[in-house]
Amino acid sequence: MHSQQAAATATLSAAEHQAGGPHGLPGDGGGSARTVYAYATDPEASLPEGRFVEEVRTVLRRRTTGTAPATASDGDGSLDALVRQAADWGTAERERYLTLAGAGEGPEGHREVLVRRAVLGCAPLALLSGAWLQWLSAPGNADDPLVLRILALYASDVGAGHPAASRGSAYLELLRRLRLAENAAPAARLTGDQRIPDGAFRLPALLLAMSRRPDDFRGEILGADLCLRAVGLLPALELVQEVLPTEADWATLDPGGRREGEGPSPVERCRAAVDALVEQEGERGADAVRSGFRWMLAGLRDWSGALHAELVAAGDPAFDMAELMRLRAREGAVYHHQFLLEGKPLARWLAECRTDPGPLLDALARSKLVKPGRSGASSLVRGLVGERGPMFRVFSPEDLTVIRRWIDSLPARPAEAPEPRAEPEPGPGPKKPSPGATRDHLAAVAAALRAGARSPGRTPSGLREAYHLLMNRTDTPALRSWAMDYVAGWLARSGHGMDRTAMPLPERWGHEGLRPWLQAQHDQHGAEFEENAAVPLPSKEAVVDDTVQTAPLTLIDGSWLQGFTDYEQASSAIGHSLFETYWDELGNGEPHLNHPLIYRDVLKEMGVELPPTASAAFAQWPGFREESLELPVYWLCVGRFPQTFLPEVLGLNLAMELSGVGGTYRRARLALKAYGFSTRFVDIHNTIDNVATGHSAWAADAVDTLLASLPDAPGPGARADMWGRVRVGYRSLNPPRTVGARLAARRTRFTGRRR
């Protein structure tokens, strides 16, 4: 068995795992919000219906009061009033944070502490700014003007067409400049950063979870998004901008701010999308939007109030020190059983410190380890952590700065002060910092997520039902397993006999990349077109039949790339060009450029009126032959797994974008024109897919980017193995139809079901 076929078969066990609860779900030791956040950032995440959706709705209905001022009413209840309320709150809250940055206030290093805490506290939301829009487009609604509006807004957020150009990427750069980015990429790793309070994850965790169930929460997502854009720059970041005015791209970090070259503001564009939704769905849609808006505004008040309280408390260096001791206590309690502090083992002090660090700080302040007001003379930050000390490298340089600030803030101890008692009375020292540590609102959501789907759901009875069910982003365990099986079988068929069959892609990838090969293929397409100039054109009936049978494929143009709408994929080194390709296929937000709509116009000229693409009637339309659904279903399935099948998708994308350029599209144009049909569809593809600056070139570059990053060594995951998988993906656009190839596909799928 070829390595690529083995890889395809191996994925079946993962599909079976999906039939139960969600795989890869982290434990709840770090808090439910962290749990939900980490899982929902997975581009292949599948969130269950039923109880999970119910628990999310319960959270949305619960109005958080916390820090909301008495004047925070909904005005006349209109969306306009809510937008004004959010904007006014944002302005006032930013002013409140600015007062914390007053020059000369606080001890030395105080402003740096404020900046660090503010930036970390905003990270879970700001690193994924706009990500909740990522799944609102789907194969079945890609020609909906409302969806195109939303996609245009989202394309701005991710910086379509450029790597590391998303709003989140700008925030990651700020984290890097401040040397706080060690846990920030990918964003799921942020949940392991204990410097960030659990409360900072609540809003983005639920938003991301809703983004994985777009059909259930579209109105609420848009309402929450409108609120965030109306508020503008997160209030705590106003303080950071005041202190570090040139350290970040502040315009990009403002979700309500225009990006370079854009027209209407994001607030106006989001509001236009909301208005279109309300027009489409009526009062039900309006209620959903208001619900999402109110939930977000209440949540922002609660979160921002907690963060502000944290920054106020951080004016006392003991606050930072208490937090540091609490974070290090669990590991430290394993050691230091022999070291006595005021008659008690330090290990015991540390164990108690996990819930209340105050007594330990008091004891340290009274001990010989600390010279109050003189950190330079204190053994706690000298001998103990020196090269020969028992705590060498236990504390990071940042930690040592915290300890020194705390020591320097302590009042000098009188020379005649008596030795401390062996059993001191509990002091009123700083308690465990707990900004946002209120009731765990997402506990039930995380529990429902962990429990998984109530039932596996329905397995498609065949290609037609599968085509219809795959129109949406959401799935069931049964549909997901079926899709994974289908891809595995299709790839096994595509890889059958590759060693014995010539194919366009070279056997090995070269360091010069694919651009020279791409140009040669384009030349060959042109030559073949010239050679076939004398071949008679197909009949009008044949042209119409081919156009009709291709409709299930063309009306979901770009669906093999749907996984690259995911936020971190859409702005990555490999994925940015794939997202831009998808974005182009759907017309860059403009209905008159939308490929499915253009294709429907051609069908209408031919007298063919098809049902809506997402409807069951479309998939069951008797005019489609069964084999016309085979490749479209593969596209719909493989597009759901952008990580699992990355090399195969890259190969498929290259084959698809190159397939008609220079030859097939030109011949199709002649046939369409000969019978009086519009040639716009093939014309636009022959230009945007070009091999110099178009989709074909981007497709080749994406493959080169992947291959260049891999080791040139034998074994799975290395360059030769991944190139083999790219080649199978390339062939998967037009796999062999022999009996042996189809048997290979059946064997693979049968093996997977039997496991």
Disulfide bonds with the S-S distance in Angstrom:
none
